[in-house]
Amino acid sequence: MSFWLIEAAYLVASALFVLSLHWMNDPKTARNGVLAGVVAMALAILGSFLNPGIVNWGWIAGAVAVGCLIGAPLSWVPLTAVPQRTAVSHAFGGLAAGLVGTAKFYLWQDAPVNLTAFRTFAIVAEVILGFLTFTGSLMAAGKLQELPWIPQRPVTYPLQNLTNLGLLGVAVACGIAIVFQPVGLAYLFPVIVALALAFGVLLIIPIGGADMPTVISLLNSYAGLSAVAMGFVLDNKLLVIAGALDGSSGLILSIIMCRAMNRSFSNVLFGAFGQVQHKAGAVETRTAKKETPEGAAQVLEMASQVVIVPGYGMAVAQAQQRVRELYDELTRRKIEVKFAIHPVAGRMPGHMNVLLAEADIPYDKLIEMDDINPELPQTDVVLVIGANDVVNPAARHDKTSPIFGMPIIDADKARMCLAIKRSMNPGFAGIENELYFAERTYMLFGDAKAVVGDLVKQLQTTS
Amino acid sequence: MLCVPLLAATMASEAPAHDASAASFTSLLFVFLLATFIGLGVVTRVSRLLHTPLMSLTNAISAIAVVGSIAIAGEDHPPLVTLLGAIALAASMTNIVSGFLITDRMLRMFKRPGADKRP
């Protein structure tokens, strides 16, 4: 009886998980998606409790309590810290998969008939994926949190890719050996675990901050695949389905991120992007034109369409509320204000949208790069706040630039461009921005929050 | 669209549930394949506005590992195995709780156009 109840619960949960993602296609129905996910997860958990073999209720209650106690505060983090939280979450997912695989492997040592070649293969895949996701995600979270003892800049050394791939190769070789001799070669299992843990760290060390959106998406995919592998180990379809949904979601997001930076997966993982690019001798003494907040406010007031290009620098300066006030001031004057969102604006896919939504910017004003670019030549003023590489025209024509080929927001094609910047130092990726020296660009130097605040004040006094 | 996972699940359930035979393994492969295609289809339609909430939602969904963790932690096993299971269960519960809560928190911020005036 309980078998059928459990299967029915899992079946309904599978359907709800698919619906949950389906409802994310529109902000209007998205919260139903969360509800569907919660119901599905509750069904899955209750279904598991029906398993007659469950006896350690104390352990379960304790672990669930610990999970709730850690989980609730993790959901209250500021939105700028969501990428770190997501990475930590991938780490927990990987850890759970790795531990379950390890436990199953040693449990079945006493009943080797269970360790068929397929199952052992699945365990090895689960453990390698799980543990490399665990340490890799913790490293990514550390880099995003800017922990002082984790290097922000990519760390590279000779033969790095060879060493990393070699380590993974040894782990896979040990895994294949274990598939053939699951009991006789069981002593190789800790070696696989150790190599997977080490590989996760070494995989992330050479990756720079600019690539974090891709890396997070990729780790998302790995966490899903480790759940799939667990499904194969435990012969559980629900695990396979939910894991596959997560895995494919991570895959799509990583592809979108890669395309948005015109890079390939292998280039992200093995390319050590973000190293300081030294171009000796090419130091031109070009000067950028400066503008005052008073002048800029007048320019904005005369415009009929303004496009704001926000970058992560806006969030670092915590200028979102000021930007909202600026949006209010301009729309009150019947000026059309839109936001141009580059896919890699922020530190994870879609990050900028969430940051602006928090500041109460209506979501129909948040326009994707491909939709806003055709409008920019007719736009009176583009205001760049804390964005840098995503508006650098060098990506279009300068073949020597590391960002050559990256799709950008055509801020330089607008009738006028105002760029807020702290100083003329190059940005995150260490690349000089041609936009700042363009004929129609005027710079507003200072902290983004202070400058936008000044603009708002100017507009308020003239109204 | 929903009929596909249902079909897949029905196909898979023809294999004995406790058997680790090649037949059950291949039926799981079919489930995996179909679920991946459904995932790719559904996720490509997700609004680009919502990619951050999407990732935190899939975080919570992939914490379905909770099912395996409950089995390891709850069944009568040696204490060390139970401990591993309990850690895995705590990690999965963390993802479930924080994943769903933060997704909902972010989605509540997306105000419908027109209804954007603050009180």
Chai-1 contact restraints between the chains, C-beta under 6 A:
chainA,res_idxA,chainB,res_idxB,connection_type,confidence,min_distance_angstrom,max_distance_angstrom,comment,restraint_id
A,L11,B,A9,contact,1.0,0.0,6.0,A-B,restraint_1
A,S14,B,P5,contact,1.0,0.0,6.0,A-B,restraint_2
A,A15,B,L2,contact,1.0,0.0,6.0,A-B,restraint_3
A,F17,B,I61,contact,1.0,0.0,6.0,A-B,restraint_4
A,V18,B,P5,contact,1.0,0.0,6.0,A-B,restraint_5
A,V18,B,I38,contact,1.0,0.0,6.0,A-B,restraint_6
A,L21,B,V42,contact,1.0,0.0,6.0,A-B,restraint_7
A,H22,B,V42,contact,1.0,0.0,6.0,A-B,restraint_8
A,M24,B,V46,contact,1.0,0.0,6.0,A-B,restraint_9
A,M24,B,L50,contact,1.0,0.0,6.0,A-B,restraint_10
A,M24,B,L54,contact,1.0,0.0,6.0,A-B,restraint_11
A,N25,B,R45,contact,1.0,0.0,6.0,A-B,restraint_12
A,N25,B,V46,contact,1.0,0.0,6.0,A-B,restraint_13
A,N25,B,S47,contact,1.0,0.0,6.0,A-B,restraint_14
A,D26,B,S47,contact,1.0,0.0,6.0,A-B,restraint_15
A,P27,B,F110,contact,1.0,0.0,6.0,A-B,restraint_16
A,A30,B,L50,contact,1.0,0.0,6.0,A-B,restraint_17
A,A30,B,L107,contact,1.0,0.0,6.0,A-B,restraint_18
A,R31,B,L107,contact,1.0,0.0,6.0,A-B,restraint_19
A,V34,B,F100,contact,1.0,0.0,6.0,A-B,restraint_20
A,V34,B,T103,contact,1.0,0.0,6.0,A-B,restraint_21
A,V34,B,D104,contact,1.0,0.0,6.0,A-B,restraint_22
A,G37,B,I61,contact,1.0,0.0,6.0,A-B,restraint_23
A,V38,B,F100,contact,1.0,0.0,6.0,A-B,restraint_24
A,M41,B,I96,contact,1.0,0.0,6.0,A-B,restraint_25
A,A44,B,V67,contact,1.0,0.0,6.0,A-B,restraint_26
A,S48,B,V67,contact,1.0,0.0,6.0,A-B,restraint_27
A,S48,B,I70,contact,1.0,0.0,6.0,A-B,restraint_28
A,G53,B,E75,contact,1.0,0.0,6.0,A-B,restraint_29
A,I54,B,G74,contact,1.0,0.0,6.0,A-B,restraint_30
A,V55,B,D76,contact,1.0,0.0,6.0,A-B,restraint_31
A,N56,B,G74,contact,1.0,0.0,6.0,A-B,restraint_32
A,N56,B,T82,contact,1.0,0.0,6.0,A-B,restraint_33
A,W59,B,A73,contact,1.0,0.0,6.0,A-B,restraint_34
A,W59,B,T82,contact,1.0,0.0,6.0,A-B,restraint_35
A,W59,B,A86,contact,1.0,0.0,6.0,A-B,restraint_36
A,I60,B,A73,contact,1.0,0.0,6.0,A-B,restraint_37
A,I60,B,G74,contact,1.0,0.0,6.0,A-B,restraint_38
A,A63,B,A86,contact,1.0,0.0,6.0,A-B,restraint_39
A,A63,B,L89,contact,1.0,0.0,6.0,A-B,restraint_40
A,A63,B,A90,contact,1.0,0.0,6.0,A-B,restraint_41
A,V64,B,M93,contact,1.0,0.0,6.0,A-B,restraint_42
A,V66,B,A90,contact,1.0,0.0,6.0,A-B,restraint_43
A,G67,B,A90,contact,1.0,0.0,6.0,A-B,restraint_44
A,G67,B,M93,contact,1.0,0.0,6.0,A-B,restraint_45
A,G67,B,T94,contact,1.0,0.0,6.0,A-B,restraint_46
A,C68,B,V97,contact,1.0,0.0,6.0,A-B,restraint_47
A,I70,B,T94,contact,1.0,0.0,6.0,A-B,restraint_48
A,G71,B,T94,contact,1.0,0.0,6.0,A-B,restraint_49
A,G71,B,V97,contact,1.0,0.0,6.0,A-B,restraint_50
A,G71,B,S98,contact,1.0,0.0,6.0,A-B,restraint_51
A,A72,B,V97,contact,1.0,0.0,6.0,A-B,restraint_52
A,L74,B,S98,contact,1.0,0.0,6.0,A-B,restraint_53
A,S75,B,S98,contact,1.0,0.0,6.0,A-B,restraint_54
A,S75,B,L101,contact,1.0,0.0,6.0,A-B,restraint_55
A,S75,B,I102,contact,1.0,0.0,6.0,A-B,restraint_56
A,T86,B,M55,contact,1.0,0.0,6.0,A-B,restraint_57
A,S89,B,N59,contact,1.0,0.0,6.0,A-B,restraint_58
A,S89,B,N95,contact,1.0,0.0,6.0,A-B,restraint_59
A,F92,B,A91,contact,1.0,0.0,6.0,A-B,restraint_60
A,F92,B,T94,contact,1.0,0.0,6.0,A-B,restraint_61
A,F92,B,N95,contact,1.0,0.0,6.0,A-B,restraint_62
A,G93,B,S62,contact,1.0,0.0,6.0,A-B,restraint_63
A,G93,B,N95,contact,1.0,0.0,6.0,A-B,restraint_64
A,L95,B,A91,contact,1.0,0.0,6.0,A-B,restraint_65
A,A96,B,A65,contact,1.0,0.0,6.0,A-B,restraint_66
A,A96,B,S69,contact,1.0,0.0,6.0,A-B,restraint_67
A,A96,B,A88,contact,1.0,0.0,6.0,A-B,restraint_68
A,A96,B,A91,contact,1.0,0.0,6.0,A-B,restraint_69
A,A96,B,S92,contact,1.0,0.0,6.0,A-B,restraint_70
A,A97,B,A65,contact,1.0,0.0,6.0,A-B,restraint_71
A,L99,B,L84,contact,1.0,0.0,6.0,A-B,restraint_72
A,L99,B,I87,contact,1.0,0.0,6.0,A-B,restraint_73
A,L99,B,A88,contact,1.0,0.0,6.0,A-B,restraint_74
A,V100,B,G68,contact,1.0,0.0,6.0,A-B,restraint_75
A,V100,B,S69,contact,1.0,0.0,6.0,A-B,restraint_76
A,V100,B,I72,contact,1.0,0.0,6.0,A-B,restraint_77
A,V100,B,A88,contact,1.0,0.0,6.0,A-B,restraint_78
A,A103,B,I72,contact,1.0,0.0,6.0,A-B,restraint_79
A,A103,B,V81,contact,1.0,0.0,6.0,A-B,restraint_80
A,A103,B,L84,contact,1.0,0.0,6.0,A-B,restraint_81
A,A103,B,G85,contact,1.0,0.0,6.0,A-B,restraint_82
A,T116,B,A20,contact,1.0,0.0,6.0,A-B,restraint_83
A,F118,B,F25,contact,1.0,0.0,6.0,A-B,restraint_84
A,R119,B,A20,contact,1.0,0.0,6.0,A-B,restraint_85
A,N220,B,M55,contact,1.0,0.0,6.0,A-B,restraint_86
A,A223,B,S62,contact,1.0,0.0,6.0,A-B,restraint_87
A,G224,B,S62,contact,1.0,0.0,6.0,A-B,restraint_88
A,A227,B,S62,contact,1.0,0.0,6.0,A-B,restraint_89
A,A227,B,I64,contact,1.0,0.0,6.0,A-B,restraint_90
A,A227,B,A65,contact,1.0,0.0,6.0,A-B,restraint_91
A,V228,B,F32,contact,1.0,0.0,6.0,A-B,restraint_92
A,M230,B,A65,contact,1.0,0.0,6.0,A-B,restraint_93
A,M230,B,G68,contact,1.0,0.0,6.0,A-B,restraint_94
A,F232,B,L28,contact,1.0,0.0,6.0,A-B,restraint_95
A,L234,B,G68,contact,1.0,0.0,6.0,A-B,restraint_96
A,D235,B,S24,contact,1.0,0.0,6.0,A-B,restraint_97
A,K237,B,A9,contact,1.0,0.0,6.0,A-B,restraint_98
A,K237,B,A12,contact,1.0,0.0,6.0,A-B,restraint_99
A,K237,B,V31,contact,1.0,0.0,6.0,A-B,restraint_100
A,L239,B,I64,contact,1.0,0.0,6.0,A-B,restraint_101
A,V240,B,L28,contact,1.0,0.0,6.0,A-B,restraint_102
A,V240,B,V31,contact,1.0,0.0,6.0,A-B,restraint_103
A,V240,B,F32,contact,1.0,0.0,6.0,A-B,restraint_104
A,I241,B,A35,contact,1.0,0.0,6.0,A-B,restraint_105
A,A242,B,I61,contact,1.0,0.0,6.0,A-B,restraint_106
A,A242,B,I64,contact,1.0,0.0,6.0,A-B,restraint_107
A,G243,B,S62,contact,1.0,0.0,6.0,A-B,restraint_108
A,A244,B,F32,contact,1.0,0.0,6.0,A-B,restraint_109
A,A244,B,A35,contact,1.0,0.0,6.0,A-B,restraint_110
A,A244,B,T36,contact,1.0,0.0,6.0,A-B,restraint_111
A,A244,B,G39,contact,1.0,0.0,6.0,A-B,restraint_112
A,L245,B,G39,contact,1.0,0.0,6.0,A-B,restraint_113
A,D246,B,T58,contact,1.0,0.0,6.0,A-B,restraint_114
A,D246,B,I61,contact,1.0,0.0,6.0,A-B,restraint_115
A,D246,B,S62,contact,1.0,0.0,6.0,A-B,restraint_116
A,S248,B,T36,contact,1.0,0.0,6.0,A-B,restraint_117
A,S248,B,G39,contact,1.0,0.0,6.0,A-B,restraint_118
A,S248,B,L40,contact,1.0,0.0,6.0,A-B,restraint_119
A,S248,B,V43,contact,1.0,0.0,6.0,A-B,restraint_120
A,S249,B,V43,contact,1.0,0.0,6.0,A-B,restraint_121
A,S249,B,T58,contact,1.0,0.0,6.0,A-B,restraint_122
A,I252,B,V43,contact,1.0,0.0,6.0,A-B,restraint_123
A,M348,B,T52,contact,1.0,0.0,6.0,A-B,restraint_124
A,P349,B,H51,contact,1.0,0.0,6.0,A-B,restraint_125
A,G350,B,H51,contact,1.0,0.0,6.0,A-B,restraint_126
A,G350,B,T52,contact,1.0,0.0,6.0,A-B,restraint_127
A,H351,B,T52,contact,1.0,0.0,6.0,A-B,restraint_128
A,N353,B,L49,contact,1.0,0.0,6.0,A-B,restraint_129
A,V354,B,T52,contact,1.0,0.0,6.0,A-B,restraint_130
A,V354,B,M106,contact,1.0,0.0,6.0,A-B,restraint_131
A,A357,B,M109,contact,1.0,0.0,6.0,A-B,restraint_132
A,A357,B,F110,contact,1.0,0.0,6.0,A-B,restraint_133
A,E358,B,M109,contact,1.0,0.0,6.0,A-B,restraint_134
A,D360,B,R118,contact,1.0,0.0,6.0,A-B,restraint_135
A,P362,B,K111,contact,1.0,0.0,6.0,A-B,restraint_136
A,P362,B,P113,contact,1.0,0.0,6.0,A-B,restraint_137
A,P362,B,D116,contact,1.0,0.0,6.0,A-B,restraint_138
A,Y363,B,L49,contact,1.0,0.0,6.0,A-B,restraint_139
A,Y363,B,F110,contact,1.0,0.0,6.0,A-B,restraint_140
A,D364,B,P113,contact,1.0,0.0,6.0,A-B,restraint_141
A,E368,B,R48,contact,1.0,0.0,6.0,A-B,restraint_142
